[in-house]
Each structure stands twice: as C-alpha cells, then as structure tokens.
Amino acid sequence: MIPKVSQTKWFFKVLHQWSKEELKAYDNVTIKEQDERGEREIVVQKALEKGEEKGREEMIIEMHKEGFSTRQIAKVSKKSEQEVTQIIDNHTNK
C-alpha cells in the first residue's frame, strides 16, 4: 500500500500532465460523484423522517387505544390537537 503522502504527490504529478479536456472530464466526474452522494444523503434523511413520523403516528394510535385524551396525546407527541384527531380519524377509517 502506498502511503497517503506518496499518493498525493503522485496524483499531483499525474494531474499536471493531463490536458485541459482530461482535467475537465475529471472535474465533471468528481462533481457528479458529489451530486450523487448528496442525493443519497437526501433520500436517507427523508426515509428517516418518514420512519420517525410513522413511529409518532403509531404512538398516537396506541395512546388513543389506552384512553389518553387528545390533549394529552398532543402534548406528548408535540402535535396539535387537530393533527392528533386527524391521525386518529385516518386510522379509524382504514
């Protein structure tokens, strides 16, 4: 395995030998890779948020089944009473 310092020196030596077209192509690939990483991070974040919301809705339904008031559920879930009522109604109508 080549030490990191040697890899960096080698890379810059090779980099200076590239034509403008090769440099541009390298930059475009690097930009594309970064964009793809960013897109993956967004997808993961949205999935986590969706999972958290689903878990919160399940908690609301279970609390409702246990007899907690809408007001209590709203306080614990950090949702408005209207949102809690809507979630309960949506679950009841399934």
PyMOL commands that place a pseudoatom at each C-alpha (Angstrom):
pseudoatom trace, name=CA, resn=MET, resi=1, chain=A, elem=C, hetatm=0, pos=[0.000, 0.000, 0.000]
pseudoatom trace, name=CA, resn=ILE, resi=2, chain=A, elem=C, hetatm=0, pos=[1.303, 3.425, -0.956]
pseudoatom trace, name=CA, resn=PRO, resi=3, chain=A, elem=C, hetatm=0, pos=[1.484, 5.948, 1.913]
pseudoatom trace, name=CA, resn=LYS, resi=4, chain=A, elem=C, hetatm=0, pos=[-1.029, 8.806, 1.689]
pseudoatom trace, name=CA, resn=VAL, resi=5, chain=A, elem=C, hetatm=0, pos=[1.695, 11.426, 1.187]
pseudoatom trace, name=CA, resn=SER, resi=6, chain=A, elem=C, hetatm=0, pos=[3.128, 9.447, -1.712]
pseudoatom trace, name=CA, resn=GLN, resi=7, chain=A, elem=C, hetatm=0, pos=[-0.338, 9.007, -3.205]
pseudoatom trace, name=CA, resn=THR, resi=8, chain=A, elem=C, hetatm=0, pos=[-0.937, 12.745, -3.058]
pseudoatom trace, name=CA, resn=LYS, resi=9, chain=A, elem=C, hetatm=0, pos=[2.429, 13.571, -4.630]
pseudoatom trace, name=CA, resn=TRP, resi=10, chain=A, elem=C, hetatm=0, pos=[1.828, 11.007, -7.343]
pseudoatom trace, name=CA, resn=PHE, resi=11, chain=A, elem=C, hetatm=0, pos=[-1.663, 12.347, -8.003]
pseudoatom trace, name=CA, resn=PHE, resi=12, chain=A, elem=C, hetatm=0, pos=[-0.473, 15.937, -8.417]
pseudoatom trace, name=CA, resn=LYS, resi=13, chain=A, elem=C, hetatm=0, pos=[2.401, 14.828, -10.635]
pseudoatom trace, name=CA, resn=VAL, resi=14, chain=A, elem=C, hetatm=0, pos=[-0.035, 12.985, -12.890]
pseudoatom trace, name=CA, resn=LEU, resi=15, chain=A, elem=C, hetatm=0, pos=[-2.561, 15.806, -12.668]
pseudoatom trace, name=CA, resn=HIS, resi=16, chain=A, elem=C, hetatm=0, pos=[-0.094, 18.311, -14.109]
pseudoatom trace, name=CA, resn=GLN, resi=17, chain=A, elem=C, hetatm=0, pos=[0.426, 16.029, -17.103]
pseudoatom trace, name=CA, resn=TRP, resi=18, chain=A, elem=C, hetatm=0, pos=[-3.280, 15.988, -18.013]
pseudoatom trace, name=CA, resn=SER, resi=19, chain=A, elem=C, hetatm=0, pos=[-4.690, 18.001, -20.889]
pseudoatom trace, name=CA, resn=LYS, resi=20, chain=A, elem=C, hetatm=0, pos=[-7.421, 20.588, -20.304]
pseudoatom trace, name=CA, resn=GLU, resi=21, chain=A, elem=C, hetatm=0, pos=[-10.001, 18.119, -21.607]
pseudoatom trace, name=CA, resn=GLU, resi=22, chain=A, elem=C, hetatm=0, pos=[-8.814, 15.428, -19.204]
pseudoatom trace, name=CA, resn=LEU, resi=23, chain=A, elem=C, hetatm=0, pos=[-8.920, 17.874, -16.281]
pseudoatom trace, name=CA, resn=LYS, resi=24, chain=A, elem=C, hetatm=0, pos=[-12.414, 18.969, -17.250]
pseudoatom trace, name=CA, resn=ALA, resi=25, chain=A, elem=C, hetatm=0, pos=[-13.566, 15.339, -17.546]
pseudoatom trace, name=CA, resn=TYR, resi=26, chain=A, elem=C, hetatm=0, pos=[-12.048, 14.579, -14.117]
pseudoatom trace, name=CA, resn=ASP, resi=27, chain=A, elem=C, hetatm=0, pos=[-13.791, 17.601, -12.605]
pseudoatom trace, name=CA, resn=ASN, resi=28, chain=A, elem=C, hetatm=0, pos=[-17.109, 16.589, -14.168]
pseudoatom trace, name=CA, resn=VAL, resi=29, chain=A, elem=C, hetatm=0, pos=[-16.843, 13.063, -12.760]
pseudoatom trace, name=CA, resn=THR, resi=30, chain=A, elem=C, hetatm=0, pos=[-15.928, 14.443, -9.340]
pseudoatom trace, name=CA, resn=ILE, resi=31, chain=A, elem=C, hetatm=0, pos=[-18.860, 16.858, -9.418]
pseudoatom trace, name=CA, resn=LYS, resi=32, chain=A, elem=C, hetatm=0, pos=[-21.222, 14.069, -10.499]
pseudoatom trace, name=CA, resn=GLU, resi=33, chain=A, elem=C, hetatm=0, pos=[-19.999, 11.806, -7.696]
pseudoatom trace, name=CA, resn=GLN, resi=34, chain=A, elem=C, hetatm=0, pos=[-20.563, 14.592, -5.164]
pseudoatom trace, name=CA, resn=ASP, resi=35, chain=A, elem=C, hetatm=0, pos=[-24.059, 15.220, -6.537]
pseudoatom trace, name=CA, resn=GLU, resi=36, chain=A, elem=C, hetatm=0, pos=[-24.873, 11.515, -6.239]
pseudoatom trace, name=CA, resn=ARG, resi=37, chain=A, elem=C, hetatm=0, pos=[-23.618, 11.448, -2.636]
pseudoatom trace, name=CA, resn=GLY, resi=38, chain=A, elem=C, hetatm=0, pos=[-25.784, 14.480, -1.881]
pseudoatom trace, name=CA, resn=GLU, resi=39, chain=A, elem=C, hetatm=0, pos=[-28.828, 12.830, -3.458]
pseudoatom trace, name=CA, resn=ARG, resi=40, chain=A, elem=C, hetatm=0, pos=[-28.262, 9.654, -1.416]
pseudoatom trace, name=CA, resn=GLU, resi=41, chain=A, elem=C, hetatm=0, pos=[-27.987, 11.703, 1.763]
pseudoatom trace, name=CA, resn=ILE, resi=42, chain=A, elem=C, hetatm=0, pos=[-31.280, 13.436, 0.962]
pseudoatom trace, name=CA, resn=VAL, resi=43, chain=A, elem=C, hetatm=0, pos=[-33.015, 10.096, 0.328]
pseudoatom trace, name=CA, resn=VAL, resi=44, chain=A, elem=C, hetatm=0, pos=[-31.696, 8.691, 3.604]
pseudoatom trace, name=CA, resn=GLN, resi=45, chain=A, elem=C, hetatm=0, pos=[-32.778, 11.803, 5.521]
pseudoatom trace, name=CA, resn=LYS, resi=46, chain=A, elem=C, hetatm=0, pos=[-36.279, 11.678, 4.020]
pseudoatom trace, name=CA, resn=ALA, resi=47, chain=A, elem=C, hetatm=0, pos=[-36.558, 7.973, 4.860]
pseudoatom trace, name=CA, resn=LEU, resi=48, chain=A, elem=C, hetatm=0, pos=[-35.523, 8.652, 8.456]
pseudoatom trace, name=CA, resn=GLU, resi=49, chain=A, elem=C, hetatm=0, pos=[-38.043, 11.465, 8.746]
pseudoatom trace, name=CA, resn=LYS, resi=50, chain=A, elem=C, hetatm=0, pos=[-40.767, 9.270, 7.264]
pseudoatom trace, name=CA, resn=GLY, resi=51, chain=A, elem=C, hetatm=0, pos=[-39.904, 6.499, 9.726]
pseudoatom trace, name=CA, resn=GLU, resi=52, chain=A, elem=C, hetatm=0, pos=[-39.973, 8.918, 12.642]
pseudoatom trace, name=CA, resn=GLU, resi=53, chain=A, elem=C, hetatm=0, pos=[-43.359, 10.264, 11.532]
pseudoatom trace, name=CA, resn=LYS, resi=54, chain=A, elem=C, hetatm=0, pos=[-44.769, 6.745, 11.148]
pseudoatom trace, name=CA, resn=GLY, resi=55, chain=A, elem=C, hetatm=0, pos=[-43.498, 5.872, 14.624]
pseudoatom trace, name=CA, resn=ARG, resi=56, chain=A, elem=C, hetatm=0, pos=[-45.068, 9.016, 16.046]
pseudoatom trace, name=CA, resn=GLU, resi=57, chain=A, elem=C, hetatm=0, pos=[-48.397, 8.144, 14.389]
pseudoatom trace, name=CA, resn=GLU, resi=58, chain=A, elem=C, hetatm=0, pos=[-48.251, 4.615, 15.816]
pseudoatom trace, name=CA, resn=MET, resi=59, chain=A, elem=C, hetatm=0, pos=[-47.602, 6.084, 19.263]
pseudoatom trace, name=CA, resn=ILE, resi=60, chain=A, elem=C, hetatm=0, pos=[-50.623, 8.376, 18.883]
pseudoatom trace, name=CA, resn=ILE, resi=61, chain=A, elem=C, hetatm=0, pos=[-52.860, 5.452, 17.905]
pseudoatom trace, name=CA, resn=GLU, resi=62, chain=A, elem=C, hetatm=0, pos=[-51.641, 3.329, 20.835]
pseudoatom trace, name=CA, resn=MET, resi=63, chain=A, elem=C, hetatm=0, pos=[-52.108, 6.190, 23.294]
pseudoatom trace, name=CA, resn=HIS, resi=64, chain=A, elem=C, hetatm=0, pos=[-55.639, 6.689, 21.951]
pseudoatom trace, name=CA, resn=LYS, resi=65, chain=A, elem=C, hetatm=0, pos=[-56.359, 2.958, 22.420]
pseudoatom trace, name=CA, resn=GLU, resi=66, chain=A, elem=C, hetatm=0, pos=[-55.112, 3.247, 26.021]
pseudoatom trace, name=CA, resn=GLY, resi=67, chain=A, elem=C, hetatm=0, pos=[-57.602, 6.023, 26.703]
pseudoatom trace, name=CA, resn=PHE, resi=68, chain=A, elem=C, hetatm=0, pos=[-55.363, 9.101, 26.730]
pseudoatom trace, name=CA, resn=SER, resi=69, chain=A, elem=C, hetatm=0, pos=[-57.147, 12.335, 25.856]
pseudoatom trace, name=CA, resn=THR, resi=70, chain=A, elem=C, hetatm=0, pos=[-56.441, 14.159, 22.612]
pseudoatom trace, name=CA, resn=ARG, resi=71, chain=A, elem=C, hetatm=0, pos=[-54.910, 16.961, 24.641]
pseudoatom trace, name=CA, resn=GLN, resi=72, chain=A, elem=C, hetatm=0, pos=[-52.520, 14.569, 26.450]
pseudoatom trace, name=CA, resn=ILE, resi=73, chain=A, elem=C, hetatm=0, pos=[-51.543, 12.883, 23.206]
pseudoatom trace, name=CA, resn=ALA, resi=74, chain=A, elem=C, hetatm=0, pos=[-50.900, 16.248, 21.548]
pseudoatom trace, name=CA, resn=LYS, resi=75, chain=A, elem=C, hetatm=0, pos=[-48.667, 17.340, 24.402]
pseudoatom trace, name=CA, resn=VAL, resi=76, chain=A, elem=C, hetatm=0, pos=[-46.591, 14.158, 24.357]
pseudoatom trace, name=CA, resn=SER, resi=77, chain=A, elem=C, hetatm=0, pos=[-46.369, 13.892, 20.546]
pseudoatom trace, name=CA, resn=LYS, resi=78, chain=A, elem=C, hetatm=0, pos=[-45.682, 17.612, 20.068]
pseudoatom trace, name=CA, resn=LYS, resi=79, chain=A, elem=C, hetatm=0, pos=[-48.525, 17.833, 17.557]
pseudoatom trace, name=CA, resn=SER, resi=80, chain=A, elem=C, hetatm=0, pos=[-51.619, 19.993, 17.616]
pseudoatom trace, name=CA, resn=GLU, resi=81, chain=A, elem=C, hetatm=0, pos=[-54.874, 18.522, 18.888]
pseudoatom trace, name=CA, resn=GLN, resi=82, chain=A, elem=C, hetatm=0, pos=[-56.242, 18.899, 15.363]
pseudoatom trace, name=CA, resn=GLU, resi=83, chain=A, elem=C, hetatm=0, pos=[-53.343, 16.847, 13.916]
pseudoatom trace, name=CA, resn=VAL, resi=84, chain=A, elem=C, hetatm=0, pos=[-53.852, 14.171, 16.570]
pseudoatom trace, name=CA, resn=THR, resi=85, chain=A, elem=C, hetatm=0, pos=[-57.567, 13.995, 15.796]
pseudoatom trace, name=CA, resn=GLN, resi=86, chain=A, elem=C, hetatm=0, pos=[-56.837, 13.730, 12.071]
pseudoatom trace, name=CA, resn=ILE, resi=87, chain=A, elem=C, hetatm=0, pos=[-54.348, 10.871, 12.607]
pseudoatom trace, name=CA, resn=ILE, resi=88, chain=A, elem=C, hetatm=0, pos=[-56.827, 9.004, 14.828]
pseudoatom trace, name=CA, resn=ASP, resi=89, chain=A, elem=C, hetatm=0, pos=[-59.651, 9.555, 12.309]
pseudoatom trace, name=CA, resn=ASN, resi=90, chain=A, elem=C, hetatm=0, pos=[-57.482, 8.380, 9.411]
pseudoatom trace, name=CA, resn=HIS, resi=91, chain=A, elem=C, hetatm=0, pos=[-56.560, 5.226, 11.329]
pseudoatom trace, name=CA, resn=THR, resi=92, chain=A, elem=C, hetatm=0, pos=[-60.157, 4.554, 12.387]
pseudoatom trace, name=CA, resn=ASN, resi=93, chain=A, elem=C, hetatm=0, pos=[-61.424, 4.919, 8.800]
pseudoatom trace, name=CA, resn=LYS, resi=94, chain=A, elem=C, hetatm=0, pos=[-58.974, 2.338, 7.381]
for i in range(1, 94): cmd.bond("trace and resi %d" % i, "trace and resi %d" % (i + 1))
show_as sticks, trace
zoom trace
